[in-house]
Amino acid sequence: LKWKNVDFEKQELLVCGNVVEADHNVIEQDTPKTENSNRTIPLNNRAIEALKALKDICGNSERVICTDTGSVVYPSSIRRTMETILKRCEIVGVKSKVHALRHTFAVNLIRGGMDVKAVSQLLGHSDIDTTLKTYYHTISEQRKEAVKVNDNFF
């Protein structure tokens, strides 16, 4: 993510690229993994505040997350940092540490009542079936809770 893809005024960011690690090298790609991965993500006020604070730390770097010299960070370095944070917080049992943030985001949106199609688009899934299969357990829990509303009518 580059700062040019963050619009503080509109409170959104544009996903339009990707960074991958191959053979101990970082490769910056001008396109994300799939066509649907190109998307605009709305940001809430807390995200905007966090990004502004991060921008103050980063200085003149073009990247949102960068090394001390402003260059791209290896994905494996981000993964190790996340593992260290989770370990210090005594959080165990999370399979894909960085991906867990994405999963938590999606689950919170679904539990908050957001339409699954909208969640699918925010995640950049190629179709809603991917979202439904991945988050079926959350949607199923929500359906069970929803029908309990009828308990109050009788």
C-alpha positions in Angstrom: 0.0 0.0 0.0 1.3 3.4 -1.0 0.3 6.7 0.4 -1.0 7.8 -3.0 -3.6 5.1 -2.7 -4.9 6.5 0.6 -7.5 9.3 0.3 -7.9 10.9 3.8 -10.6 13.3 2.6 -12.8 10.6 1.1 -11.8 8.2 3.9 -10.9 5.3 1.6 -8.0 3.4 0.2 -7.4 1.8 -3.2 -6.2 -1.7 -3.4 -4.4 -1.9 -6.8 -1.1 -3.8 -6.3 0.6 -6.6 -4.5 3.9 -7.5 -3.0 5.1 -11.1 -3.0 8.3 -12.8 -1.9 10.0 -15.3 -4.1 13.5 -16.7 -3.9 14.5 -14.3 -1.1 13.4 -11.3 -3.3 10.5 -8.9 -3.0 8.5 -8.4 -6.1 6.2 -5.5 -6.4 3.2 -6.2 -8.7 1.2 -3.4 -10.3 -1.9 -5.6 -10.1 -3.4 -7.6 -7.2 -4.0 -11.3 -7.2 -7.2 -11.3 -9.1 -9.3 -8.7 -11.1 -11.8 -8.5 -8.2 -8.9 -7.7 -5.9 -8.8 -4.2 -7.4 -11.1 -2.4 -5.1 -11.8 0.7 -3.0 -12.1 0.1 0.8 -14.0 2.7 2.9 -12.2 3.6 6.1 -13.7 4.4 9.4 -12.5 7.3 11.6 -10.3 5.1 13.8 -8.5 3.7 10.7 -8.0 7.3 9.4 -6.5 8.3 12.8 -4.2 5.3 12.8 -3.1 6.0 9.2 -2.4 9.6 10.0 -0.3 8.6 13.0 1.6 6.1 10.9 2.2 8.8 8.2 3.8 11.0 10.9 6.2 8.1 11.7 6.9 7.2 8.1 8.0 10.7 7.1 8.4 11.0 3.3 8.2 7.4 2.4 5.9 6.5 -0.5 4.8 3.3 1.3 2.5 2.9 4.2 4.6 0.2 5.7 8.3 0.4 5.0 11.8 -0.1 6.3 13.8 2.6 8.0 15.2 3.6 4.6 11.7 3.7 3.0 12.0 0.5 1.0 9.5 -2.3 0.7 9.1 -4.7 3.6 9.4 -8.4 3.0 6.1 -10.2 3.7 8.0 -12.7 5.9 9.2 -9.8 8.1 5.6 -8.6 8.5 4.6 -12.2 9.4 7.4 -12.5 12.0 6.4 -9.1 13.5 2.8 -10.3 13.8 3.9 -13.5 15.4 5.9 -11.6 18.0 3.0 -9.3 18.8 0.6 -12.2 19.3 3.2 -14.1 21.4 3.7 -11.0 23.7 -0.1 -10.7 24.0 -0.3 -14.4 24.8 -2.6 -15.1 21.9 -2.2 -18.7 20.7 -3.8 -21.0 18.2 -4.1 -18.5 15.3 -3.1 -20.3 12.1 -2.3 -17.6 9.6 -1.4 -14.7 11.9 -1.7 -11.8 9.4 -4.6 -13.4 7.6 -6.4 -13.6 10.9 -6.9 -9.8 10.9 -8.7 -10.1 7.5 -10.9 -13.0 8.9 -11.7 -11.0 12.0 -12.7 -8.0 9.9 -15.0 -10.1 7.8 -16.6 -11.9 10.8 -17.2 -8.5 12.5 -18.9 -7.1 9.4 -21.2 -10.1 9.0 -22.0 -10.2 12.8 -22.7 -6.4 12.5 -25.4 -7.2 9.9 -23.5 -6.1 6.7 -24.8 -7.8 3.6 -22.7 -10.8 2.6 -22.4 -9.5 -1.0 -20.9 -6.2 0.3 -18.5 -8.2 2.6 -17.5 -10.3 -0.5 -16.7 -7.1 -2.5 -14.7 -5.6 0.4 -12.6 -8.7 0.7 -12.0 -8.9 -3.1 -13.5 -12.3 -3.5 -14.2 -13.3 -7.1 -17.7 -14.4 -6.2 -20.0 -14.4 -3.2 -19.8 -18.3 -3.0 -16.2 -17.9 -1.8 -17.4 -15.7 1.0 -20.3 -17.9 1.9 -18.1 -21.0 2.1 -15.4 -19.3 4.1 -17.8 -17.6 6.6 -20.6 -20.2 6.6 -20.1 -20.8 10.4 -20.7 -17.1 11.2 -23.7 -16.8 8.9 -25.2 -20.0 10.4 -24.7 -18.6 13.9 -26.4 -15.4 12.9 -29.4 -17.2 11.4 -29.9 -19.2 14.7 -29.8 -15.9 16.7 -32.2 -14.2 14.2 -35.0 -16.8 14.5 -34.9 -16.4 18.3 -36.5 -13.0 17.8 -39.7 -14.9 17.3 -39.5 -16.3 20.9 -40.8 -12.9 22.1 -44.0 -13.0 19.9 -45.6 -16.1 21.6 
